[in-house]
Structures are given as C-alpha cells and as structure tokens.
Amino acid sequence: MLGLTALFGGVGLAAFEPTRRSQDPVSYALRILLAGGIDPEIAAFYRDRDYRPLWVFDGRLLPGANALLKALSEAVDDNLNPHSYGATALSAAVTAADLGDLMALARLDLRLSRAAATWANDLRRPNKAAAMLFVDADLPMPGDHRGAYLSALSRAPYLEDALTDLRRMHPVYEALRAEGLQQRKSQNVTIQRLVYANLERARSLPPAEGRHVIVDVAAQVLEMWEGGAPVDRMPVVVGAPKQPTPTMAGLIRYMVLRPYWHMPHDLAAARIAPVVIRDGAWVLARRGLEVLSDFSSEAKVLDPGSIDWAAVGAGREKVHLRQQPGPRNMMGAAKFIFPNDQGIYLHDTPMKGLFNANYRAGSAGCVRVADAARLANWLVGGELDLMAPGDPETILSLTKPIPVYLIYLTVRATPAGVDRRVDIYGRDPLLLGASDDEASGLKLT
C-alpha cells in the first residue's frame, strides 16, 4: 500500500487556484452530506467556503492530513486523550482511503475537520476546576471556537504550518508541556500529576506575543511580558487564604492616581471605632480619614460626632470611612484598574516591608505591587511621576488596554527544573480529584 507521502505528493494548498478548487468534485458530496444537519458549526464553515473540501483536492489527500494525524497522536503531551478525536480510527481511514470514492473522501474530509477543530478547541479550554474568569468582553475567552480554528486552517498556504501555529501556546504553557513529557519519562507520578494540573490552568493564557501582565498568584509575583518573554517582574501581595485572589483575566484600561481608600466596614469596626472611643474623633484627621454618608460618587462628608462609635464597634451600625491621598494611604500612589464586578485590581501600598517576606498572601483579594511607578511606566511606555501633586482620583486612561492574567500556578517549569510553590489556597487536590491521603502527599509547606 502506498504511504501517505506518496499519496500526498508534497502538494500544498497554495498550488491551487481558487476557481479550480471550487470545482472539486468532492464539494458536491460534501453538500449532500451536510444537508442532513450534521454539526451546525462545521456545516457553516463548509457552507461559507462553497463546500470546498479542506483536506482533499482532485481526489487526493493533502499533506495536512498526515500532519493532523501526528498532532492528534501527540495530544497526550497536552494532557488530552487522542481517542477523544478518534485518532486511531482516523489514521486507519486515511491509510485505507479509496481515492476514487467521492462520498468516502467527503466523509473523511468532514472527520478530519471535526477532529482538528475539536483538538484545537480543547487545547485552549481548561477543565472547570481550572477555568479562568474572563471579565472583559474585548478579551477573547476560551469557548467553542471550532469554526474560527477551521477558518484559520483554510486561510493558510499550507495546512502543516497552520497546524503548527494552532499548537503554539503561551511560553508558560509550552514549558509545562515539555516538563510533563520529561516527567513521563522519569515516571515521577506525583510531579507529573502536578505539572498536568497546572497545564490545565495555563490553557487560558494567550498564545500571542503581545504585551500583557501575568500575576502568578501562588508565587506572589507579577511579570510584565512582551515579545514572548518576561521583561520585568516584581513581588506582590495577594489575597489571604480566607480572601483569595480570584483566577481571572481582564484588560487594564486605566490608572487612578492619588486614589482614595475606602475602608472595609469590618476594619472600621475592629480597628478605628475602639481608638475613636478611647482617644476621640481627632485621631481620624491624623490618619487622613473622613466620615462619608456612603461610598457613592455623590457621598457627603459627615461630622464624626454624628456617629455612634460604640454601635459601630459592636457591629450594630456601619460607618463609611475614606482615607485621603497621601503617603499613608493604603492604596499608595496609584491603582491599576481592569474593570470587573469582583472588586479586584492592582494597587500600590505604603507598606513596602511586606515585600521582604517569602509569604505574601495577606490582602483582602486585591494585588499590592512592590513598585507601582515601574509598572505604571511600563504600561504607558514612558515616564510618569506618581508623586506629582494633583487632584485626588485622577483618571489616566491607557492608549491601548493591556491584558492582565491572574493565574494560580503551583508548578512552573524553568530551565533549572520544576519550581514548586505552596498551594496557599488548597486548590490542587480539587483539580486532581485527590483523596485525603493523596492530598497529604501533594502538600508542600
């Protein structure tokens, strides 16, 4: 039997004129098959290209079919199951293809397209336990994009190159994929499972090389990326285990310079009310605090004497406290906003000593950055003086919003080997479906 290379003859898609391809006789067979309502998204793809086959021309299979079979056989490297795409049966069908049976070739073209689209989709869609929340409509999120992946294949001069492009992922993901292969060879089951668990988490990262920010929550580090590599990094403080920083992706659209800090009600009750009761309301001014009617943009400043501080301390009433901008403000000199309904953002802090500690999971969920000025300058591509005088809550919009990914990775692959981090939020056992005994063996302290 002829091998695939002999069947393909090294022919690329670019060799065919569109007018000739539109007359491919397999098109008529595809039109008949798809009239039965098979898979609407796949059907729409073929309909938009006038039912021209993707993997077949002039009764011959194109080289891309062989490349796809190879990619599907290697799906295990991505913690995917090749059998989910019918890889074995598909390989047999390609090998036994009857080049004279137009209907059989049409069916094979459909099977190849469905397998390619599903595989590309699965590469970028993590399982539910590892899913990332996308909070900006302008930031593409994982989902059912099979038609888009097939369109990308159809536009490429050669299917083989397009498949390589579809398999290209974020460098963090690709390093984990390579590490997973090494761990399979070394048969270190525990590390292998952790690597693949974090591979699931990394699926949501973009394959593009554009500028973006990664907050590696478990490592408590922020990275600035461009050109496919990190160009700067700094320590951060992330959410405490009882108030974890969520896994999410958004677009940093603007900065707030000289921000106010709106004190959470529980902190006001626990830390401020007892001091006011003991020393008097003058301590508020010393701390740059003022009492507001509420936290809306139309809030009015109230007389501290009008507040029943004993009731506040006892939790029977709430007080709205706002801290003025300044060197003691808990938001520091700037906030970095990626709009979301979780109330999460990046911000400066006056408590720089926090960044000297190895364990930096102590915020209420937001991310405190060690060097707000450096981050601000990188975001705008210029020099900003965050300490310059000006109005409170000044908005500085970015000319081009910058994607930010808050991701939870308890393992990263580095040139020096596996970098394990403490699972500060206890998420690994859930992702791995581990029993209590297995969870104990996974724990790193």
N, C-alpha and C positions, 0 to 999 in steps of 0.2 A: 504493500500500500504506500502511496506517495506520502512523504512527510509534509508538515504544514508549510514549510518554507517553499517546497516545490509547488504546492498548491497556490501560495500567495504570489510567488514570482516577484517579490520585492516591490510591489506596486503601491504607491501612496495615493491618498485622496486628491492631492494637488494635480495629479496627472490627468484628471478627467474634467472636461468642460461641463459646466452646469447643464447645458442643453442636452448633452449626451446622457448625463446621469439621470435627468428627469424622465428619460425614455427607458430606463432599466426595466426589463420585463417583470422583475420581482416586485416592482411597485404595484402592479395590478393584483398580484397575490396578496400583498400587504393590505391593499384597500379592501379586499374581500374579507380577510381575517379580522381586520379592525372594525368592520361594520357590525360585528357581534357585540360591541361594547366592552371589549377587553381593556381593563385598566385605563380609566379616562385620561390620566396624566401622560401615560405612554402614547395613547392614541392621539392626544393633542399634539405631542411632539411630531409624530409622523404626518399628521394632517397639515401642520404648518410647513412641512418641507415637501408637500405634494406627494407624500407616501414613498419618497425615495428611500431605499434601504441604507442603513448606516454601515454595516459590516460586510456587505456583498456588492460586487459590481461585475456585470457581464457574466453572471453565473459563477463567479469566483469569490472566495473568501479573501478579504483584505488582511494584511499583516496584523492589524489591530486586534483581530480575534485571538491570535496567539498571545499577544501582549496582555489581553484581558485575562485569559486563562492563567497566565503566570501570576498576574496581580491577585486573582482570586485564590490561587493556591498558597499565596504568601499572606493571606488575610489573618492567619493565626498570629503573625508578628504584631498585628494591631489589636490583639485580644478579640478578634472576630472569628466566627466559625465559617470556614469555606463551604460547609454543607448547607448553610443558610442560603447560599446563592446557587445551589445545585451544581457546584463546581465539577464534581466527578462526572455526573451525567452530561453536563455541558461539554466537557472535554471529549467524552465519548461521541457525542453528537457531532462535534466539529470534525473529529477524525473520520467518522463514517459518513460525512455529508455527501449526499447524492447531488452532484453539481448539475444534473440535468432535471431535477425535480424542483420546479419553481416554487410550488407551495411549501415544500420541505425547507427550501432556503429562506422563504419568508418567515416561516415559524422559527427557524434558527436565528434569523436577524432579530426577531422580537425577543427571543430568550436571551440573547447576548445583551440587548439594550436594557432589558429589565434587570439582569444581573449587574451590569455596570452601574446603572442608576442607583440601585439599592445599596450596593457596596460603597459608592461614593457618599451616599446619604449617611450610612452607618458610621463611616469614618469620622464624621463631624457631629454626630448626635450621641451624647453620653447617655448612659442609663439614668433612670430617675433619681437614684441615690446620689449621683454625681452631677446632676444638672445645675447649670448656672442661670440665675435670673437676669434676663436682658431687660433693661429699664428705659431704653431709648428707641423709638420707632425707626430712627435713622441708622441704627446699628444692626446689621444683619444677624439674625439669631438662627441657631440650629432648628431644623424643621424638615418638612418634606419638600425638598428642592430637586427631586429627580429629573423633572423636565429641564431645569436650568443646567444640571450636570450633563445631560444628553446634548443640549444645545451647545455647551462648551466643547464637547467632543466633535460635534458636527462642523464647528467653525474652524477646527484645527487643520493645518495642511496634512498632518499625519496623526492617526489615532494613537500610535505608540507614544508619541510625545505628549499628547493630550492626557493620556492615562497617567503618565509620569507626573504631569502637573497636578492632576486630581489627587494623587497620593501625597503631594507635597503638603506638609503641615507646619505648624509653628515649631521653631527650633527646640523649644522646651519639650514638646511632644515627641519630636523626632529623636531627641537624645534618650527619652524614656523608652521609645520603641527599640532603639539599638541596645539599651541596657537590658530590656526584657529578653531579647534574643540571647545575650550573654548569660543571663541568669538561667535560662532554659538549658543551656549547655552545661552550666556548673551544677544544675539540679538543686539550687538553693531555693526550696519551695517557699519559705516564708518571705524572703526578699522578693522573689518572683511575683508572689501574690500582691505584695505592696506596690511593686512597680506597675503592675497592670491596673491596680485600683486607681493609682494616680494618673495612669494613661487615660482612664475614663474621664477624670476631672479635666485633663488638659485638652480634650477634644474640642472644647468650646473656644480655645484660643485661635486667633485668626492666622491663616497661612501667609497672609500678605506681609510685606516688609515695611509697611508704613510706620509712622511714629505712633507709639502707644505706651501706656503706663501699665505695668503689672505690679499689683500689691500681692506679694507672696505671703499670705496671712500666717500660715504655720511657721514660716521662717521669720516673720515680723520684719520684712524688708520690702522696700519699694524700689522698682527698677524702671529706668527710662530706656525705651527701645527705639532704635531706628536703623534702617539698613540691614535688618535681620539679626541684630545683635544688641545687647545691653550696652549703653554708652555711659550710664551713671547709675549709682544705687545709693540708698541711704537707709538707716534703721528707722522703723516706725513703731508706734504703739498701737496695738489692735484691741479688739473687744475682749473683755474678760470672759471666762467660760460661762458665766451666768448671763452675759450680754454679748454674745458672739458677733463678730463682724460677718455679715452675710456674704455668701458667694454670689457675686453679681457683676454685670458688665454695663457700662454706660458711656456717655460722652461728656468729658469735661468741657463745658460750654463757657464758663466764666469764672472769674475770681471775685471775691468780696474783700476789698481792702479796708483795714481798720474796722473789723466786724464787732458787733455787739456779741455778748454771750448771754443767752437766756438760760438761767439756772434751772435744772430739773426740780420739780416740786419736792421730791424726796430729799434732795440735798439741802434745799432751803429749810425744810423742817428739821433735819438732823444736825446741820452744821451752822446755820445762821440764826434761826429762832432762839436757841439757847444763849447765844452770845448777846443778841439784842436784849433779851430779858435780863441778862446779868449786867451788861455794861451800858445799855442804852442804844438808841437808834443812830447815834453819831458814828458807830462803827461801820454802818453801811457806806457812808461817804468815804471813809478811809479805804474801803475795799473797792471803791468805784461802782457801788451798787445803787440802783434806784428801784423804787417800787412802781409797777405798772398796773393799769386796770386789767390788762390781758396781754397776750403776745401777738396781737394783730398789728398791721401797719398803722392802724388808727389809734393805737393804745395811748392812754393819757397817763402822765406821771402823777402818782398819788403821794400824799403826806404819809410817811412811815408811822406817824402817830395814829393814823386811822385804822391800823392793822391790829387785830387781836393776836399778838405774837404767841401767847400761851396756847391759843387754839391751833395756831399753825404748828407749834412744836408738838402738840398732842395728835396732830393729824386730822383734826376736825375741820380745819379750813386750809385753803391753799393760798399761797402768795406768789405773785409773779415778780421775780427779780431779774433785772437786766444789768449786766456789767458793762460799763463804758469802755471804749477802746483805750488802750494804753499798755504799758509794759507788763502789767499784772493780769491782763485779760486772758482768760483761759483759752480763747481761740487764737491768741497770738496776733500776728500782723495780717494774716490772710486766711481765707477759706477757699477751697477749690471745689467747685460745685458741678456735679453731674446729676441733673435733676432726677429725682426718684421719690416714690411715696414711702420709702423706708426711713427717710430722715438721715441718710448716711452720706458723708462727704469726707474729704481730706482737709486737715487744718494744721496750722502752726500751734505751738504751745510755748509758754514761758518756762516750763519745767524741763529744761534741757538735760538735767541729770538722769532723767528716766531712760535716756538712750544709751547710757553706760551699762545698763543691766543686760544680762543674757535673756532673761524672761521679761517680755514686754507686752503681756496680754492683760491690760488693766483699764481700758477705756470702756465707755458705755456703748460701744459698737462702731463709732466713727474711728477714723485713722489719723493719728497725730504724726506729723512728719518732722524729721530731725532738722532739715534745712529748707524752710519754706522759700527763702529767697532763691536758692539754687533751682528748686523745682519751678518756681514762677518764671525765672529767666529762661529755662529750657522750654517751657510751654509757649512763651511768646516769641522765642528766638531773639531775645535782646536783653537789655539791662533794665531792671526795674529797681527802684528804691522803695522797698516796702515800709521803710521808717519815715518816709517823707510826710509832712503834715497834710491834712486834708479832711474832708467831711467823713463822718462815720458811714459805714456800709456803702462805700463807693464801689460800683459795679464796673469791672473791666472784662468785657467780652473778648473771647479768643476769636481771631480772624477765621481760624479753622479749628473746629472742635477736635479734641484729642481723645481717642478711645482709652478707657481705663478698665482693667480686668482685675477684680478682687477674687483671687483664686486660692484654694486651700490645698496645698501640696505637702504631704508628709514625707514624700520622697522626691528628690531631684537627681538626675543623672549628671555627673560632672566628669571632666577629664580624669580626675583623681579617683573616680568610682562613685558609689551610691552615697548620697548625702541624705541621711535620715533625720527627720525632725520629730519633736514631741507632738503627739496627736492631742493638742491642747483642748480641743472640743470633743474628743472621743468619737470621731466620725468614722474611723477606719473599720471597726467591727460591723457597723451597719452596712457599709458599702460592700464589704466582703461576705456578708451573711455569716459571720463567725459566731461560734458558740462561746459561752463564757470562758471555757478553758482555752479555746483558741485565741480569744481576745486578750487573755492574760499573757499569752506567748507573743502577741504582737506588740505589747506595750513597751514603749521606750520612755525612760524617765531621765 
